[in-house]
Amino acid sequence: MPTILVTGSTGTFGSSTVQSLLGKPGVTVRAAVHTRLAEALPDSVERVHLDYDEPDSIRVAAQGADAVLLITPGGPGQPELAERALDALQAARVPHLVRFSVIGAERKDARLFQREHARTEQEIVASGIPYTFLRPNGHMLNFLDYYAPDPEGNIRLPWGKAGVSHIDARDVGDVAAHVLTTEGHDGKAYTLTGPEALTMG
């Protein structure tokens, strides 16, 4: 019976991955959380404490896991948090590490946010831990959380006529759960998008 550790388990992608994993027979889902957020998880999930400022908590949480999904908090300092987590996961001898990165992280002309994820990808490769990178495009949920329509129902963004293949978090969670519980993904990177590019119009 495989045990899968999901970090960031109460966030957008983490929670969708947890839900997808719960639908797979014989999988033990271990969710890494801060104590105050543990109640947001289903009762069938094994909860473990994890704090990126306490590297030993990461090592303990990962001990005995068959695969780990690494999601670090966004914002300044994300590469440093990921580096700290990676050291702890090496110490725990994790057999397979799945990392949520970002679309375009492999590009030579990558933007700052992409470059930060590229740095983490490079450090994971150098660590020697068997890995898989998931690089999702923009999230459809952003149009509820961050780009919500104004009172007249309009979404106003400076994108012109550009089309973007936004992806639903549930689809991302399904892919992550599949990669975490099946073989054949070591050393691979998957770009995840929605089925078509949509304009603001």
CYANA upper distance limits for C-alpha pairs under 8 A (distance plus 0.5 A):
  1 MET  CA     26 GLY  CA      5.83
  1 MET  CA     27 VAL  CA      6.31
  1 MET  CA     28 THR  CA      7.46
  2 PRO  CA     26 GLY  CA      7.59
  2 PRO  CA     27 VAL  CA      5.80
  2 PRO  CA     28 THR  CA      6.63
  2 PRO  CA     65 ALA  CA      8.02
  2 PRO  CA     66 ASP  CA      6.35
  2 PRO  CA    181 THR  CA      8.14
  3 THR  CA     27 VAL  CA      6.56
  3 THR  CA     28 THR  CA      5.10
  3 THR  CA     29 VAL  CA      6.52
  3 THR  CA     30 ARG  CA      7.30
  3 THR  CA     64 GLY  CA      8.12
  3 THR  CA     65 ALA  CA      5.58
  3 THR  CA     66 ASP  CA      5.88
  3 THR  CA     67 ALA  CA      7.49
  4 ILE  CA     27 VAL  CA      7.78
  4 ILE  CA     28 THR  CA      6.74
  4 ILE  CA     29 VAL  CA      5.74
  4 ILE  CA     30 ARG  CA      6.30
  4 ILE  CA     65 ALA  CA      6.19
  4 ILE  CA     66 ASP  CA      6.41
  4 ILE  CA     67 ALA  CA      5.62
  4 ILE  CA     68 VAL  CA      6.34
  4 ILE  CA     69 LEU  CA      8.21
  4 ILE  CA    180 LEU  CA      7.71
  5 LEU  CA     29 VAL  CA      6.87
  5 LEU  CA     30 ARG  CA      5.16
  5 LEU  CA     31 ALA  CA      6.29
  5 LEU  CA     32 ALA  CA      7.42
  5 LEU  CA     61 ALA  CA      8.07
  5 LEU  CA     62 ALA  CA      7.00
  5 LEU  CA     65 ALA  CA      6.68
  5 LEU  CA     66 ASP  CA      8.47
  5 LEU  CA     67 ALA  CA      6.89
  5 LEU  CA     68 VAL  CA      5.20
  5 LEU  CA     69 LEU  CA      6.71
  6 VAL  CA     14 GLY  CA      7.07
  6 VAL  CA     17 THR  CA      8.35
  6 VAL  CA     18 VAL  CA      7.70
  6 VAL  CA     29 VAL  CA      7.98
  6 VAL  CA     30 ARG  CA      6.77
  6 VAL  CA     31 ALA  CA      5.53
  6 VAL  CA     32 ALA  CA      6.53
  6 VAL  CA     68 VAL  CA      6.48
  6 VAL  CA     69 LEU  CA      5.36
  6 VAL  CA     70 LEU  CA      7.29
  6 VAL  CA     71 ILE  CA      8.42
  7 THR  CA     14 GLY  CA      7.29
  7 THR  CA     31 ALA  CA      6.81
  7 THR  CA     32 ALA  CA      5.43
  7 THR  CA     33 VAL  CA      7.62
  7 THR  CA     68 VAL  CA      8.15
  7 THR  CA     69 LEU  CA      6.51
  7 THR  CA     70 LEU  CA      6.01
  7 THR  CA     71 ILE  CA      6.08
  7 THR  CA     72 THR  CA      8.11
  8 GLY  CA     13 PHE  CA      8.38
  8 GLY  CA     14 GLY  CA      5.73
  8 GLY  CA     15 SER  CA      8.25
  8 GLY  CA     31 ALA  CA      8.49
  8 GLY  CA     32 ALA  CA      7.24
  8 GLY  CA     33 VAL  CA      7.40
  8 GLY  CA     70 LEU  CA      8.03
  8 GLY  CA     71 ILE  CA      5.88
  8 GLY  CA     72 THR  CA      7.21
  8 GLY  CA     73 PRO  CA      7.98
  9 SER  CA     13 PHE  CA      8.17
  9 SER  CA     14 GLY  CA      4.58
  9 SER  CA     15 SER  CA      5.51
  9 SER  CA     17 THR  CA      8.34
  9 SER  CA     18 VAL  CA      7.29
  9 SER  CA     31 ALA  CA      6.15
  9 SER  CA     32 ALA  CA      6.73
  9 SER  CA     33 VAL  CA      7.09
 10 THR  CA     14 GLY  CA      6.33
 10 THR  CA     15 SER  CA      5.43
 10 THR  CA     33 VAL  CA      7.87
 10 THR  CA     37 LEU  CA      7.78
 10 THR  CA     40 ALA  CA      7.42
 10 THR  CA     41 LEU  CA      7.69
 11 GLY  CA     15 SER  CA      6.09
 12 THR  CA     16 SER  CA      6.92
 12 THR  CA    169 ALA  CA      7.12
 13 PHE  CA     17 THR  CA      6.61
 13 PHE  CA    169 ALA  CA      6.31
 13 PHE  CA    170 ARG  CA      8.20
 13 PHE  CA    172 VAL  CA      7.30
 13 PHE  CA    173 GLY  CA      6.49
 14 GLY  CA     18 VAL  CA      6.72
 14 GLY  CA     71 ILE  CA      7.91
 14 GLY  CA    173 GLY  CA      7.78
 15 SER  CA     19 GLN  CA      6.76
 15 SER  CA    173 GLY  CA      8.31
 16 SER  CA     20 SER  CA      6.80
 16 SER  CA    169 ALA  CA      6.87
 16 SER  CA    170 ARG  CA      5.89
 16 SER  CA    172 VAL  CA      8.04
 16 SER  CA    173 GLY  CA      5.21
 16 SER  CA    174 ASP  CA      8.07
 17 THR  CA     21 LEU  CA      6.58
 17 THR  CA    170 ARG  CA      8.07
 17 THR  CA    172 VAL  CA      7.99
 17 THR  CA    173 GLY  CA      4.37
 17 THR  CA    174 ASP  CA      6.84
 17 THR  CA    176 ALA  CA      6.70
 17 THR  CA    177 ALA  CA      6.25
 18 VAL  CA     22 LEU  CA      6.69
 18 VAL  CA     29 VAL  CA      7.45
 18 VAL  CA     31 ALA  CA      8.24
 18 VAL  CA    173 GLY  CA      8.01
 18 VAL  CA    177 ALA  CA      8.28
 19 GLN  CA     23 GLY  CA      7.33
 19 GLN  CA    173 GLY  CA      8.24
 20 SER  CA     24 LYS  CA      7.69
 20 SER  CA    173 GLY  CA      6.71
 20 SER  CA    174 ASP  CA      6.09
 20 SER  CA    177 ALA  CA      6.53
 21 LEU  CA     27 VAL  CA      7.45
 21 LEU  CA     29 VAL  CA      7.34
 21 LEU  CA    174 ASP  CA      8.45
 21 LEU  CA    177 ALA  CA      5.91
 22 LEU  CA     27 VAL  CA      7.66
 22 LEU  CA     28 THR  CA      8.48
 22 LEU  CA     29 VAL  CA      7.45
 28 THR  CA     45 VAL  CA      7.98
 28 THR  CA     46 GLU  CA      8.03
 29 VAL  CA     45 VAL  CA      5.94
 29 VAL  CA     46 GLU  CA      6.56
 30 ARG  CA     45 VAL  CA      6.53
 30 ARG  CA     46 GLU  CA      5.07
 30 ARG  CA     47 ARG  CA      6.26
 30 ARG  CA     48 VAL  CA      7.41
 31 ALA  CA     45 VAL  CA      7.11
 31 ALA  CA     46 GLU  CA      6.52
 31 ALA  CA     47 ARG  CA      5.47
 31 ALA  CA     48 VAL  CA      6.60
 32 ALA  CA     47 ARG  CA      6.57
 32 ALA  CA     48 VAL  CA      5.40
 32 ALA  CA     49 HIS  CA      6.10
 32 ALA  CA     50 LEU  CA      5.92
 32 ALA  CA     61 ALA  CA      7.40
 33 VAL  CA     37 LEU  CA      6.89
 33 VAL  CA     38 ALA  CA      6.57
 33 VAL  CA     47 ARG  CA      7.41
 33 VAL  CA     48 VAL  CA      6.74
 33 VAL  CA     49 HIS  CA      5.77
 33 VAL  CA     50 LEU  CA      6.09
 33 VAL  CA     51 ASP  CA      8.34
 34 HIS  CA     38 ALA  CA      7.20
 34 HIS  CA     49 HIS  CA      6.20
 34 HIS  CA     50 LEU  CA      6.59
 34 HIS  CA     51 ASP  CA      7.32
 35 THR  CA     49 HIS  CA      6.92
 37 LEU  CA     41 LEU  CA      8.46
 38 ALA  CA     47 ARG  CA      7.44
 41 LEU  CA     45 VAL  CA      7.25
 48 VAL  CA     61 ALA  CA      6.47
 49 HIS  CA     57 SER  CA      7.24
 49 HIS  CA     61 ALA  CA      7.47
 50 LEU  CA     54 GLU  CA      8.01
 50 LEU  CA     57 SER  CA      5.71
 50 LEU  CA     58 ILE  CA      6.10
 50 LEU  CA     61 ALA  CA      7.24
 51 ASP  CA     55 PRO  CA      7.65
 51 ASP  CA     57 SER  CA      6.78
 51 ASP  CA     58 ILE  CA      7.45
 52 TYR  CA     57 SER  CA      8.35
 52 TYR  CA     58 ILE  CA      7.62
 52 TYR  CA     81 LEU  CA      6.75
 52 TYR  CA     84 ARG  CA      7.75
 52 TYR  CA     85 ALA  CA      7.26
 54 GLU  CA     58 ILE  CA      7.66
 55 PRO  CA     59 ARG  CA      7.12
 55 PRO  CA     84 ARG  CA      7.04
 55 PRO  CA     85 ALA  CA      7.01
 55 PRO  CA     88 ALA  CA      6.46
 56 ASP  CA     60 VAL  CA      6.70
 56 ASP  CA     88 ALA  CA      7.25
 57 SER  CA     61 ALA  CA      6.54
 58 ILE  CA     62 ALA  CA      6.70
 58 ILE  CA     85 ALA  CA      7.00
 58 ILE  CA     88 ALA  CA      6.43
 58 ILE  CA     89 LEU  CA      7.54
 59 ARG  CA     63 GLN  CA      6.64
 59 ARG  CA     88 ALA  CA      5.31
 59 ARG  CA     89 LEU  CA      6.27
 59 ARG  CA     91 ALA  CA      7.09
 59 ARG  CA     92 ALA  CA      5.85
 60 VAL  CA     92 ALA  CA      7.96
 62 ALA  CA     68 VAL  CA      7.64
 62 ALA  CA     89 LEU  CA      7.16
 62 ALA  CA     92 ALA  CA      6.69
 62 ALA  CA     94 VAL  CA      7.51
 63 GLN  CA     92 ALA  CA      5.87
 63 GLN  CA     93 ARG  CA      8.26
 63 GLN  CA     94 VAL  CA      8.04
 64 GLY  CA     92 ALA  CA      8.31
 64 GLY  CA     94 VAL  CA      8.29
 65 ALA  CA     94 VAL  CA      7.30
 65 ALA  CA     95 PRO  CA      8.35
 66 ASP  CA     94 VAL  CA      7.39
 66 ASP  CA     95 PRO  CA      6.41
 66 ASP  CA     96 HIS  CA      7.25
 67 ALA  CA     94 VAL  CA      7.12
 67 ALA  CA     95 PRO  CA      6.58
 67 ALA  CA     96 HIS  CA      5.20
 67 ALA  CA     97 LEU  CA      6.35
 67 ALA  CA     98 VAL  CA      7.95
 67 ALA  CA    180 LEU  CA      6.60
 67 ALA  CA    181 THR  CA      8.37
 68 VAL  CA     94 VAL  CA      7.75
 68 VAL  CA     96 HIS  CA      6.91
 68 VAL  CA     97 LEU  CA      5.51
 68 VAL  CA     98 VAL  CA      6.55
 68 VAL  CA    180 LEU  CA      7.99
 69 LEU  CA     97 LEU  CA      6.64
 69 LEU  CA     98 VAL  CA      5.27
 69 LEU  CA     99 ARG  CA      6.37
 69 LEU  CA    100 PHE  CA      8.04
 69 LEU  CA    176 ALA  CA      8.45
 69 LEU  CA    180 LEU  CA      8.06
 70 LEU  CA     97 LEU  CA      7.59
 70 LEU  CA     98 VAL  CA      6.66
 70 LEU  CA     99 ARG  CA      5.43
 70 LEU  CA    100 PHE  CA      7.01
 71 ILE  CA     99 ARG  CA      7.09
 71 ILE  CA    100 PHE  CA      6.38
 72 THR  CA     78 GLN  CA      6.93
 72 THR  CA     81 LEU  CA      7.27
 72 THR  CA     82 ALA  CA      6.71
 73 PRO  CA     78 GLN  CA      6.84
 74 GLY  CA     78 GLN  CA      6.41
 77 GLY  CA     81 LEU  CA      6.85
 78 GLN  CA     82 ALA  CA      6.72
 78 GLN  CA    116 GLU  CA      8.14
 79 PRO  CA     83 GLU  CA      6.63
 79 PRO  CA    116 GLU  CA      6.50
 79 PRO  CA    117 HIS  CA      7.61
 79 PRO  CA    119 ARG  CA      7.69
 79 PRO  CA    120 THR  CA      6.59
 80 GLU  CA     84 ARG  CA      6.69
 81 LEU  CA     85 ALA  CA      6.69
 82 ALA  CA     86 LEU  CA      6.52
 82 ALA  CA    120 THR  CA      7.14
 83 GLU  CA     87 ASP  CA      6.91
 83 GLU  CA    120 THR  CA      7.48
 83 GLU  CA    123 GLU  CA      7.92
 84 ARG  CA     88 ALA  CA      7.15
 85 ALA  CA     89 LEU  CA      6.67
 86 LEU  CA     90 GLN  CA      6.63
 86 LEU  CA    124 ILE  CA      7.62
 86 LEU  CA    127 SER  CA      8.37
 87 ASP  CA     91 ALA  CA      6.89
 88 ALA  CA     92 ALA  CA      6.81
 89 LEU  CA     93 ARG  CA      6.78
 89 LEU  CA     94 VAL  CA      6.34
 90 GLN  CA     94 VAL  CA      6.89
 90 GLN  CA    127 SER  CA      7.83
 90 GLN  CA    129 ILE  CA      7.57
 93 ARG  CA    129 ILE  CA      8.41
 94 VAL  CA    129 ILE  CA      7.47
 95 PRO  CA    129 ILE  CA      7.33
 95 PRO  CA    130 PRO  CA      6.96
 96 HIS  CA    129 ILE  CA      7.05
 96 HIS  CA    130 PRO  CA      5.48
 96 HIS  CA    131 TYR  CA      6.12
 96 HIS  CA    132 THR  CA      8.38
 96 HIS  CA    180 LEU  CA      8.44
 96 HIS  CA    186 ASP  CA      8.19
 97 LEU  CA    129 ILE  CA      7.27
 97 LEU  CA    130 PRO  CA      6.67
 97 LEU  CA    131 TYR  CA      5.13
 97 LEU  CA    132 THR  CA      6.91
 98 VAL  CA    131 TYR  CA      6.11
 98 VAL  CA    132 THR  CA      5.29
 98 VAL  CA    133 PHE  CA      6.39
 98 VAL  CA    134 LEU  CA      7.80
 98 VAL  CA    176 ALA  CA      8.25
 98 VAL  CA    179 VAL  CA      8.24
 98 VAL  CA    180 LEU  CA      7.47
 99 ARG  CA    131 TYR  CA      7.94
 99 ARG  CA    132 THR  CA      6.86
 99 ARG  CA    133 PHE  CA      5.52
 99 ARG  CA    134 LEU  CA      6.66
100 PHE  CA    133 PHE  CA      6.68
100 PHE  CA    134 LEU  CA      5.50
100 PHE  CA    135 ARG  CA      6.77
100 PHE  CA    136 PRO  CA      8.24
101 SER  CA    105 ALA  CA      7.68
101 SER  CA    117 HIS  CA      6.14
101 SER  CA    118 ALA  CA      8.28
101 SER  CA    121 GLU  CA      8.18
101 SER  CA    133 PHE  CA      6.84
101 SER  CA    134 LEU  CA      6.19
101 SER  CA    135 ARG  CA      5.33
101 SER  CA    136 PRO  CA      7.68
102 VAL  CA    114 GLN  CA      6.86
102 VAL  CA    117 HIS  CA      7.24
102 VAL  CA    134 LEU  CA      7.73
102 VAL  CA    135 ARG  CA      4.67
102 VAL  CA    136 PRO  CA      5.89
102 VAL  CA    137 ASN  CA      7.14
103 ILE  CA    114 GLN  CA      7.99
103 ILE  CA    135 ARG  CA      5.04
103 ILE  CA    136 PRO  CA      5.82
103 ILE  CA    137 ASN  CA      5.74
103 ILE  CA    191 THR  CA      6.60
103 ILE  CA    192 LEU  CA      8.00
104 GLY  CA    110 ALA  CA      7.03
104 GLY  CA    114 GLN  CA      6.88
104 GLY  CA    135 ARG  CA      8.01
105 ALA  CA    110 ALA  CA      6.88
105 ALA  CA    114 GLN  CA      5.16
105 ALA  CA    115 ARG  CA      6.69
105 ALA  CA    117 HIS  CA      6.65
105 ALA  CA    118 ALA  CA      5.53
105 ALA  CA    135 ARG  CA      8.08
106 GLU  CA    110 ALA  CA      7.92
106 GLU  CA    118 ALA  CA      6.92
110 ALA  CA    114 GLN  CA      6.04
110 ALA  CA    115 ARG  CA      6.27
111 ARG  CA    115 ARG  CA      6.48
112 LEU  CA    116 GLU  CA      6.71
113 PHE  CA    117 HIS  CA      7.16
114 GLN  CA    118 ALA  CA      6.61
115 ARG  CA    119 ARG  CA      6.61
116 GLU  CA    120 THR  CA      7.08
117 HIS  CA    121 GLU  CA      6.68
118 ALA  CA    122 GLN  CA      6.70
119 ARG  CA    123 GLU  CA      6.85
120 THR  CA    124 ILE  CA      6.70
121 GLU  CA    125 VAL  CA      6.79
121 GLU  CA    133 PHE  CA      8.07
122 GLN  CA    126 ALA  CA      6.73
123 GLU  CA    127 SER  CA      6.63
124 ILE  CA    128 GLY  CA      7.57
124 ILE  CA    129 ILE  CA      7.33
124 ILE  CA    131 TYR  CA      7.84
125 VAL  CA    129 ILE  CA      7.59
125 VAL  CA    130 PRO  CA      8.48
125 VAL  CA    131 TYR  CA      7.86
130 PRO  CA    186 ASP  CA      6.17
130 PRO  CA    187 GLY  CA      7.09
131 TYR  CA    185 HIS  CA      8.26
131 TYR  CA    186 ASP  CA      5.82
131 TYR  CA    187 GLY  CA      5.96
131 TYR  CA    188 LYS  CA      7.83
132 THR  CA    179 VAL  CA      8.39
132 THR  CA    185 HIS  CA      6.59
132 THR  CA    186 ASP  CA      6.06
132 THR  CA    187 GLY  CA      6.07
132 THR  CA    188 LYS  CA      5.64
132 THR  CA    189 ALA  CA      6.22
132 THR  CA    190 TYR  CA      8.41
133 PHE  CA    187 GLY  CA      8.46
133 PHE  CA    188 LYS  CA      6.91
133 PHE  CA    189 ALA  CA      4.92
133 PHE  CA    190 TYR  CA      6.72
134 LEU  CA    176 ALA  CA      8.08
134 LEU  CA    189 ALA  CA      6.35
134 LEU  CA    190 TYR  CA      5.53
134 LEU  CA    191 THR  CA      6.69
134 LEU  CA    192 LEU  CA      7.52
135 ARG  CA    189 ALA  CA      7.71
135 ARG  CA    190 TYR  CA      6.42
135 ARG  CA    191 THR  CA      5.10
135 ARG  CA    192 LEU  CA      6.28
136 PRO  CA    167 ILE  CA      7.81
136 PRO  CA    172 VAL  CA      7.70
136 PRO  CA    191 THR  CA      6.27
136 PRO  CA    192 LEU  CA      4.85
136 PRO  CA    193 THR  CA      6.58
137 ASN  CA    165 SER  CA      7.39
137 ASN  CA    166 HIS  CA      6.27
137 ASN  CA    167 ILE  CA      6.81
137 ASN  CA    191 THR  CA      8.05
137 ASN  CA    192 LEU  CA      6.59
137 ASN  CA    193 THR  CA      5.89
137 ASN  CA    194 GLY  CA      8.38
138 GLY  CA    142 ASN  CA      8.33
138 GLY  CA    164 VAL  CA      8.28
138 GLY  CA    165 SER  CA      7.92
138 GLY  CA    166 HIS  CA      5.32
138 GLY  CA    167 ILE  CA      6.79
138 GLY  CA    193 THR  CA      8.49
139 HIS  CA    166 HIS  CA      5.90
139 HIS  CA    167 ILE  CA      5.69
139 HIS  CA    168 ASP  CA      6.45
139 HIS  CA    169 ALA  CA      7.12
140 MET  CA    144 LEU  CA      8.41
140 MET  CA    166 HIS  CA      5.98
140 MET  CA    167 ILE  CA      6.06
140 MET  CA    168 ASP  CA      5.79
140 MET  CA    169 ALA  CA      7.92
141 LEU  CA    145 ASP  CA      6.79
141 LEU  CA    168 ASP  CA      7.43
141 LEU  CA    169 ALA  CA      7.85
142 ASN  CA    146 TYR  CA      5.55
142 ASN  CA    147 TYR  CA      6.42
142 ASN  CA    148 ALA  CA      8.14
143 PHE  CA    147 TYR  CA      5.01
143 PHE  CA    148 ALA  CA      5.47
143 PHE  CA    149 PRO  CA      8.05
144 LEU  CA    148 ALA  CA      5.33
144 LEU  CA    149 PRO  CA      8.43
147 TYR  CA    155 ILE  CA      7.24
147 TYR  CA    156 ARG  CA      8.40
148 ALA  CA    155 ILE  CA      7.13
149 PRO  CA    153 GLY  CA      5.38
149 PRO  CA    154 ASN  CA      5.44
149 PRO  CA    155 ILE  CA      5.16
149 PRO  CA    156 ARG  CA      8.20
150 ASP  CA    154 ASN  CA      5.87
150 ASP  CA    155 ILE  CA      7.00
155 ILE  CA    200 MET  CA      7.77
157 LEU  CA    200 MET  CA      8.23
159 TRP  CA    200 MET  CA      7.91
160 GLY  CA    200 MET  CA      8.25
161 LYS  CA    199 THR  CA      6.42
161 LYS  CA    200 MET  CA      7.64
161 LYS  CA    201 GLY  CA      8.32
162 ALA  CA    198 LEU  CA      8.39
162 ALA  CA    199 THR  CA      6.19
162 ALA  CA    200 MET  CA      8.26
163 GLY  CA    197 ALA  CA      5.21
163 GLY  CA    198 LEU  CA      5.10
163 GLY  CA    199 THR  CA      4.77
163 GLY  CA    200 MET  CA      7.98
164 VAL  CA    196 GLU  CA      8.13
164 VAL  CA    197 ALA  CA      4.88
164 VAL  CA    198 LEU  CA      5.70
164 VAL  CA    199 THR  CA      6.98
165 SER  CA    193 THR  CA      6.01
165 SER  CA    194 GLY  CA      5.36
165 SER  CA    195 PRO  CA      7.14
165 SER  CA    196 GLU  CA      5.67
165 SER  CA    197 ALA  CA      4.42
165 SER  CA    198 LEU  CA      6.56
166 HIS  CA    193 THR  CA      6.51
166 HIS  CA    194 GLY  CA      5.62
166 HIS  CA    196 GLU  CA      8.44
166 HIS  CA    197 ALA  CA      7.65
166 HIS  CA    198 LEU  CA      8.12
167 ILE  CA    171 ASP  CA      7.59
167 ILE  CA    172 VAL  CA      7.86
167 ILE  CA    192 LEU  CA      7.88
167 ILE  CA    193 THR  CA      5.69
167 ILE  CA    194 GLY  CA      4.70
167 ILE  CA    195 PRO  CA      8.37
168 ASP  CA    172 VAL  CA      7.15
168 ASP  CA    194 GLY  CA      7.54
169 ALA  CA    173 GLY  CA      6.63
170 ARG  CA    174 ASP  CA      6.72
171 ASP  CA    175 VAL  CA      6.88
172 VAL  CA    176 ALA  CA      6.73
172 VAL  CA    192 LEU  CA      7.71
173 GLY  CA    177 ALA  CA      6.56
174 ASP  CA    178 HIS  CA      6.71
175 VAL  CA    179 VAL  CA      6.71
176 ALA  CA    180 LEU  CA      6.53
177 ALA  CA    181 THR  CA      6.76
178 HIS  CA    182 THR  CA      6.49
179 VAL  CA    183 GLU  CA      7.82
179 VAL  CA    185 HIS  CA      7.05
